[in-house]
């Protein structure tokens, strides 16, 4: 059957009821300063917010934006209570970003869907579909696949043979689960994400190389999110595992046999080489690179573009290439800048000495035939 068009999510102006400043203050437990009857219908950044929109001030770097902002209501931290500005109402809270998270659902309409299978979709005869499943145009579900209740497959999404998808999991357009991948409940694969493909494994042989067959699985825990065009390889002889609640940004590569713990945050363009272990609560900054067979301890942080070539202890912050403890990296960088300042006088001295030597040589040859 044909699926109905999903409502478009818009930021205000979509018919959602306006919310007063007093209602927002009550919702977030903040202190209201100004007109509690002021109404907002959406959310926007300080520099472009209109009088009928809510905005946020959480960092001093945006203080100048606040002074000239046209926002009607602003959530802000205690240090900015008296900051000059002209919002109709300001709401003082301990953690502005957390407060905003509580308010956003009032201005966000969840995309709608219609349960059923689109006539252009291809679903294997022995696939098992749970209740209220949505399979959109040209999606493919392979033999023996199991889809839990309320699974939602977008256009051209592919679920390979033997895959298992937990309840409320969603694959956006063109996301792909290779055969025998296992996804928990409420997993999200964004457009172009590839989960469970064979990893980069080859054995040199006379006359060329031979691929290593991958017989391990790719297992994603509950509430995992994989960003657009990211790749998670299946295991070669072990399983690749991503723990519950871990969030992976777009354009990330996670190689075979990698094990990632619960609640990790992995930013865009990170690369994790094979068989590394990332424990619970680790944060990897954008473009960080991890060599293979490493252990990143629980709660550790790797700064953006950090190049990790050895194990990182739990709870530590490392940066640089090769990555080292962040304070050590800062000291090394500062020393390098000081070294440049020390070298400059030496270079000038050597230049003067060279000029003097040249002059002596030239003077010693004057008058000779």
Secondary structure as GFF3:
##gff-version 3
##sequence-region A 1 369
A	DSSP	beta_strand	19	20	.	.	.	ID=ss1
A	DSSP	alpha_helix	21	28	.	.	.	ID=ss2
A	DSSP	beta_strand	31	34	.	.	.	ID=ss3
A	DSSP	beta_strand	39	40	.	.	.	ID=ss4
A	DSSP	beta_strand	42	43	.	.	.	ID=ss5
A	DSSP	beta_strand	53	57	.	.	.	ID=ss6
A	DSSP	three_ten_helix	60	62	.	.	.	ID=ss7
A	DSSP	alpha_helix	63	68	.	.	.	ID=ss8
A	DSSP	beta_strand	73	77	.	.	.	ID=ss9
A	DSSP	three_ten_helix	78	80	.	.	.	ID=ss10
A	DSSP	beta_strand	89	93	.	.	.	ID=ss11
A	DSSP	alpha_helix	96	104	.	.	.	ID=ss12
A	DSSP	three_ten_helix	105	107	.	.	.	ID=ss13
A	DSSP	beta_strand	116	117	.	.	.	ID=ss14
A	DSSP	beta_strand	122	123	.	.	.	ID=ss15
A	DSSP	beta_strand	128	129	.	.	.	ID=ss16
A	DSSP	beta_strand	134	135	.	.	.	ID=ss17
A	DSSP	beta_strand	140	141	.	.	.	ID=ss18
A	DSSP	beta_strand	146	147	.	.	.	ID=ss19
A	DSSP	beta_strand	152	153	.	.	.	ID=ss20
A	DSSP	beta_strand	158	159	.	.	.	ID=ss21
A	DSSP	beta_strand	164	165	.	.	.	ID=ss22
A	DSSP	beta_strand	170	171	.	.	.	ID=ss23
A	DSSP	beta_strand	176	177	.	.	.	ID=ss24
A	DSSP	beta_strand	182	183	.	.	.	ID=ss25
A	DSSP	beta_strand	188	189	.	.	.	ID=ss26
A	DSSP	beta_strand	194	197	.	.	.	ID=ss27
A	DSSP	beta_strand	202	205	.	.	.	ID=ss28
A	DSSP	beta_strand	208	211	.	.	.	ID=ss29
A	DSSP	beta_strand	218	220	.	.	.	ID=ss30
A	DSSP	beta_strand	225	226	.	.	.	ID=ss31
A	DSSP	beta_strand	231	233	.	.	.	ID=ss32
A	DSSP	beta_strand	240	242	.	.	.	ID=ss33
A	DSSP	beta_strand	247	248	.	.	.	ID=ss34
A	DSSP	beta_strand	253	254	.	.	.	ID=ss35
A	DSSP	beta_strand	259	260	.	.	.	ID=ss36
A	DSSP	beta_strand	265	266	.	.	.	ID=ss37
A	DSSP	beta_strand	271	272	.	.	.	ID=ss38
A	DSSP	beta_strand	277	278	.	.	.	ID=ss39
A	DSSP	beta_strand	283	284	.	.	.	ID=ss40
A	DSSP	beta_strand	289	290	.	.	.	ID=ss41
A	DSSP	beta_strand	295	296	.	.	.	ID=ss42
A	DSSP	beta_strand	301	302	.	.	.	ID=ss43
A	DSSP	beta_strand	307	308	.	.	.	ID=ss44
A	DSSP	beta_strand	317	319	.	.	.	ID=ss45
A	DSSP	beta_strand	324	325	.	.	.	ID=ss46
A	DSSP	alpha_helix	326	364	.	.	.	ID=ss47
###
